Amino acid sequence: MLLLLLLLPPLLLLLLLLLLPPLALLRQPQDASLSWLAGLQHCMAGGALSWAAAWQQRRLEQSTLHAGQSQQQALTWCLREAQRPLGPLQGTTATDTSTFRNHLPLIKASQAQEEESGGQLLPPTSTQCYGEASLQATLLGLAALSKAFPEVLTPGGIACVTPTSPWPRALPWPWRILDKVVSTPGAKHPGALLLEALRSPGLRALEAGTATELLDVFSGLEANGEELAEAMAAGNPGSPLPSRAAELREALDLGPRGLALRLWPKLQVVVTLDAGGQTEAVAALEALWCHGLAFFSPAYAASGGVVGLNLWPEQAHGRYLLPPGAPFIELLPVKEGAQEEAASTVLLAEAQKGEEYELVLTNHAGLARCRLGDVVQVVGAYNQCPVVRFVRRLGQALNVRGEDIQEDVFAEALGRAVGQWPGAKLLDHSCVESSILDSSQGSAPHYEVFVALRGLRNLSEENRDKLDHCLQEVSPHYKSLRFRGSVGPARVHLVGRGAFRELRAALAACPSSRFPPEMPRVLRHRHLAEGLQRRVLS
């Protein structure tokens, strides 16, 4: 009781400060006392955030120390809905893993989507994830980011330049005072968001929903730089915006490499959400516009929710802890040449370092043991839970004669080929099997490869042939098929600026569009492939 009485006054003070309107809503910026009050509000909200993150960290420690027990609790939570009348497990009371596996066979993500929608296309999902893991990822990610880059969470330190946010979940009260720091998704048009960021030269961090979206932002900035500069120069009379417009023009004149740091000299880190197919965009951003900056993804997200937590922003490439809470995660061993049905899933505590697994997800909303198609490799452990890196997506393989060129294998071959094209930097690519476009014309089936490049305006036949040679180097099966003439040489097409931005817009407009937005590297629909085909330059 004494402890409660001691804590009550500071708690009431905190409540009062947080309930007062933030400075952004006050119309008297000249009042120093109001500015001081807003600063105090921000400080108190930051302290509350630190406390909540510490509490989540303790929960994570306990759950990962007893991963088996934690996963059993997550499974029980997921099964509650299924054991009700009309549920898939109605009439059963057991919640052990064996009963769960016996009653619910593994299904693929595309099959799960079709079954949930009754054969109809699903409506677009929310632009954020929900559940305990999503809030945990946001709070722990913000805490890790603040620890690695202490000045990032200061007022005006972060700007989001896309309508979607890299944070899996919006902050609840009382941390909404920090909404200026952790931007609310869907709030503004992308152009308005970019203009707002350009007006803030003191940014410490730049946010975007995904790396591919940020790639589109910088491409648009280069294409529309003069319009943006004019909009800034036409700002309020007496403001510093005209000089800021001159800085923008000067920065653009020096080319793409290091553009972000020229625009925002105090910038330290870029925050995007890892959602599959983003590695290529991150590499392009690191090499050009965001050269010299760190990249951080707070989580690895899939359509079923947050899958992995990133607690290590200082590491160059994403490493994700698979948490034992909901959604319930299983791991399906991936063995080269093994039959899909031969293996059974393992739980998190049973994962082996160095092995590759396909992620299997179950949540309470649509109860199904859903094979996501995302393959990860175990690179370490956090207590009893695995730390993984993303490897590839099984649904992004090329296969015209049984050769099964996986996403990571093709990416390696393409990277080798581009490295032999003088001055070229790969920005984007997508592949199409020739049957989709009916482009074989009596010849052997082959791949149609569409690439976006910087530093190269035309592709010679010699350069095009290098991709096929590199594919033969990385895949003996493909080389054998090429030698026998069963597969034709890959055909490479250079597309114009904005072609992949239009592709992503077409994907987002699809009724079955899911969040988070993944970037497909193999297109299965003719109209999408034809969209790229119309933008071919050479």
N, C-alpha and C positions, 0 to 999 in steps of 0.2 A: 504494500500500500504506500509506504514511504517513497519507494522508487517511482511509483506512478505519479505521486504528487510532485516529485522533482522533475519528471519528464513532461508534465502537462503544460507548464508555461511555454517552454520552447516549441512544443508541438502546436500550441495555439498561435504562437507568433508565426511559425512557418505557414500554417493554414491561412492566416490573414494576409501574409505577403504574397502567397501564391494565388489568392482569390482576387487581389487587386489587378486592374487591367494592365497588361504589359505595355511597354513603351511604344511598340509598333502601333497600338490602338489609340494612343494619346495624341492630341492635336496641339500640344504646347511643347514642342521640342526645345524651345528656348528656356524652359524652366529647369534650372540645374537640379533642383530638389527631385523633380520627376525623373530626370536622367539617373540620378543617384539611386532612386527607388527601383527603377527598372534594372539597374546593374545588380542591386541587392537581390531582386527576384531571380535573376539569372543565376547568381551565385548559389542561392538557396536551392533552386531547382537542380543545379549541377551536383550539389551535395546530396540531394535526395536520389539522384541518378546513381551516384557512387555507392550509396548505401544499398539500393536495390540490386546493383550489379554484384556487390559483395555477397548479398544474400543468395542470388542465383549461382554464384561461384561455389558457395558452400553446398548448395543443393546438388550441383553438378559433381562436386567431389564425392559426396555420399553416394549418389546414384552410380557413378562409374566405379567406385570401390566395390560395389555389390551389383555388378551388371546383370547377373542372372536373375536376382530378385527384382531388380528394377524393370527388366524386360517382362517378367511375369506380371507385374502390376500394370504395365502398359498394355499387355495382351488382355488382361481382365477388363480393363477400361474399354478397349476396342470391341470386346465381345458382348458387352451389355446390350447394345442395340440389337445384335444378331440373335440373342436368345429370347427376345420378346415375340409375341404372336406375329406371324407372317414373316419373321426374320429367317435367314438361311440356316440358323442353328436353333430354331424353335424346338422346345422340348428337351434340349440338352442343358445340363447344369455344369458339366466339366469345363474347366478353363485351362487345362494343361496343354502344352505345346503339341503333343501327339494327337489329341482329339482335334485340335485346331487344324493341323495339317491333314488329317484324314477327311474332315468334312469340307475343307476348302482347298481344292487343287490350285496349283499355280496357273495364272493366266497372264497373257501379255497385255501391255498398256493399251494398245489399240483395241483389243478384244474387250477389256474392261470398260473402255469408253463407250463402245457400241452397246454393251449389255446395260450400262447405266442409262443410256439414252433411248433404249428400246429400238435401236436401229436408226435413230434420227441423230443428226448432228447436234452436239452439245452447244449450249450458248457459251459465250466467252466467260471465263472464270474471273474472279476478282483479281485486281492488280496487286494484291498482297496476300501473304499466307497467314493462316490463323493457327491457334493452338499454343500450347506451352513452349514448344521448341522454337516457334517463331519469335515470341517475346524474349525468350532466353537468348537467342542468337542476336537480337537487336541490342539488348542491354549489355551482354558480355562483349559484343563487337564494339559498341561505343566506348566501353571501359578500356578495352585493349587498344583501340585507336588513340584514346586520350593519353594512355600511358606511353605509347610509342611516339606520339606527336602531341606534346602537352598543350600547344597553343591552338590546336584545331578547334576545340569546342568553345573558344571565346566568342563573344557576340560578333556576328558578321564574319566568322571564320570559314563558313562553308556555304557553297551555293550548289543547288541541284539544277542541271541544265536540260533535264528531260522530264516529261510528265510523270514517268514512273520513278520510284525510289529504289535505291539498292538495299534499303533496310527491309527485312522481311515483314515487319509489322510497325505500324505507326505507334508512337509513344502514347500511352494512356495518361490521364491526369495523375499527378500534378506536373508531369514533364512536358506538357504541351507548350509551356513557356519556351522550351527549346525547339519548337517547331520551325523557327527561323533558321536553326542550325540543321535539324533533321527534317528536310522538306517534306510536306504532304504531297503525295502523288496526285497527278491529274488536276493540279490547281490552276495551271496556266498553259498557254500555247508555248511550244518549244522555242519559237522565236523570241517571245517575251521573256522567257526564262534565261536565254542566252544574253539578251540585252541587259537584263538585270545583273547578271554575273559580270559582264564587261564593265559595268559602272562601278564595280567594287574591286579596285586594284589590290586591296589588302588580303585577298582570299588566301587561306591556308590549305584548304582541301576542295576538290572538285568532285561532285557526285553525278552519277548517271545510272539509269536503271541497269543497263548492261554495257559491256565494252563495245558491242556492235552499234548500239544506240549512240554512244559517245563518238565513235568513228563517223557516224552520219552527222553529228553536230559539228565536228571540225571540218568535214568536207563542205557542209553548208556554210560555215563561217568563211571559208576561202572563196566559195562561189558568190556569197552575198555580202562580202566584207565592206564594200563601198556603201551599200544601203544601210548597214548597221552603223557605219561611221557617221553617215548623214543624220541618222536618227539620234545618235548621241550628241552631235554638234548642235542639233536643234533643241537641246534641253533647256532647262530654265535659265533665263538671263542671269549672268553673274555667277553661274555654277562652273565647276572645273570640268564639265563634260566636254566642251570644245577641245581642250587640250588632251583629254582622254581619247577623243576621236582621232586626233593626230597621232597619238601613241599606237592606236589600233592600226592605222594605215602603215605606219613605220614598221610595226611588228610583222604585218602581212607581207610587206615588200621583201623581207629577209628570208622568206620561204617557210616551209612547214616545220623543219627540224627545230625543236626547242621553242615552238610558238607559245605554248602554254606558259612557260616560265618568263617569256618576254612580256606577255600580257599580265601575268600575276607573279611578280618577282618573289613573293613570300610563299608561293605554293609549295607544299611538301608532299602531298599524297593524292591519289585518285582513287575514289571508292566506287566500285561497280559490283553487281551481283553475278556470281558464276552460275550459269544455268545451262551449260552445254553449248558447244560450238563457238566458244568465246576466245579460245587460245590464239587464234590467228589475228583477231582484232586487237588483243592485248599486245601481241608482238609488234604489230604495225604502229600502234599508239606509242609504245616504248621507244621504237626506233625513230619516229618522226615527231609528231605534235607534242607528245608528253615525254620527250627524251629528258632523262635526268630525274624523273619523279618515281616515287614508290607507288605500287598498286596494291590495293587491299579489297578483298571480297569478304564481307562479314559472314557469309554462309554459302553452302551449296544447296540450291533449291530445285525441286522437281514439282510436277503437277500435283503430287499428293501431299506436299508440304515441305518444310525444311528438313533436309536429310543430314547435313553436316554443319558443324560449327567451326569457325576459324578463330582460334585464340592467339594466333601468331602473326600479327600484321607486319612484323619486321622481316619475315621470310619472303623471298622474291616470288615464289610460286605457291599457289594455294595448297595448304594441307588442312584437312578437315577431320575433326573428331566426330565419329558417329555416336550420337547420344543414345542411352538406353530407354528413354521415355517415349511417349507417343509423338509421331506415329511409330508403330511397331515395325522394326527393321529386321529382315533376314538377309543372309548372304548366300547366293547360289554360286558354287565354285565354277569357274570357267576354265576348261581344259581344252587345249588345242586338239582337234580331231575327235573329241569325245561326243557322244550323243547327248542331246539336250536333256532327255528324260533320265539319263543314267545317274545324275547326281541329285542328292537331297540338300536342302538348305542347312546352314549352320547359324547359330546365334552369335552375337557380337563377341562374347568372351571366348568363342572357339575359333576365331579368325587367326590365320597364320601369317606372319610377316613374309612379305615377298610374293604372296599368292594373289591372284586376281579373282574378283567376285562380281557377279551381277547383283545390283540392289533389288530387293523385293520389299514392297511397302504395303502395309495394311493400316488404314485409319478407320475411325468410327463412322465417318460420313457415308462412304461407299465400301462396305466390307468386302474386300477381295484381296487375295494375296497376289498383288500386281507386280509383275516383272517389268521394271522401268526400262530395261535395255541399257542402262548406264553401267559401265564396267569400271571398277576402281581397283587399285592395287594397295595393299596394306604396307605402309612405310614405317610404322611405329605403333606405339601404344600409349594410352593415357589411362593409368590405373588398369582396369580390366577391359577397356574399350579400344577398338582399333582407330588409328589415325591413318587416313587414306589420301591418295591423290587420284584425281580423275584421269582415266586412260582413254576411253572411247565410248561411242554409242553403237550398240549392235544394229540398230535400225538404219545406220548410215553406211552400210557396206555396199560395194558394187559387185554385181554378180550377173554376167551375161552368159557364161559357160561353166558355172560351178567354181570359178576361181576365188570368190569370196574375199575381195580386197577390203579390209576393214578400214575404218575412218583414220586411225592413227598411222596405218601403213601407207595409205594414199597421201596423207599430209606429209609424211617423211619424204616420199618420192617427189611430191610437188615442191617441197622446200629445197631439195637437192637441185631440181631443174631450174628453179628461179635463181638460185645461187650462181648458176652458169649463164644467166642472161645479164649482160653488162648493164650496170646502173639500175636494175629493176628492184623494186620493193613490192612484195605481195601485200595487198590490202584485203582482198576477199576472193572467195571462189565457191562455185557450186558445180556439181557434176550431174549428168543425165545419161542414163543408159539409152543407146541408140533406138531401142524399140519404142521409147516414149515419144520420140519425135519422128519416128518412121524414116530415119536418116541413113539406114544401111543401104537402101537402093540396090539390093541384090548382092552386096558385099558382106563380109563377115561382121557380126555385131561388135560394137566398140563403145567407147566412152566419148561423150561430148563434154568438154571441160571449159567452163566460162570463168575468166579471171579478170580482176580489177588490179591494175598496177600503178605505181608511181615511178617516174624515171625512164619509162619506155613507152613510146607511142605506137610502135609497130612491132609485130612479131615475124621474124623471118622463118622460113621453113626449117632451117637448121635448128633454131631455138625451139620450135614446136616439137621437133623430133626428139629433143632431149628429154621431155617428160616421159615418152614411151620407153626410152632407154633406161631411165631411172626406175620406172615401174618394173621393168624386167630385173633390175638389180635387187629390188626389195622383195620381190615375189617370184620364187622359182616356178610356181604353178602358172602364173601369168606368162612367164618367159616360155614355158613349154607350149602353152596354147598359142602364143604368137609364132613360135617356130613352126608349128603344124598348120598355121593359117586359120585356126578355129576362131581366133579373135583378131580383129583388125586394130591398127594403131590408133591410139587416143588422139582425138582432134581437139586442138586448143584454140579458143576464141578470146580475143581481148575485147572487153565491153567498155562503154563510155562511162564517164563520171555520173554518179547518181543511179546507175542501173541496179545496184544491190539495195540502195535505199528504197527504190520503188518496189523491189522484191519483198523487202521486209514490211512495207506498207500493205502490199497485197496479202501477205501472210497474216498480218494483224487484223485485216478486214474479213478474214474467213470466219464463218459462224462457229467453227470448232476451235478457234484460236484459244490457246491455253496460256496461263501464267505460271511460272515465268517464261518469257519468250525465248525459245531456243533458236539457234541459227542452223537451218538444215544445210548440210553439205552435199546431200544427194536428193534431188528433186524427183518426186514420184508422180506429179500431176502435170499434164501437158500444158495447161494454160500458164503455169508458172515458168516452165522452161521456155515457152514461146515469148514470154515477156523479156527474158534475158536475150533470147535470140534476136529480137528486134533492136536491141541496143549494141549489137556487135559492131566494132570498128574495123577489126582485121582478124 
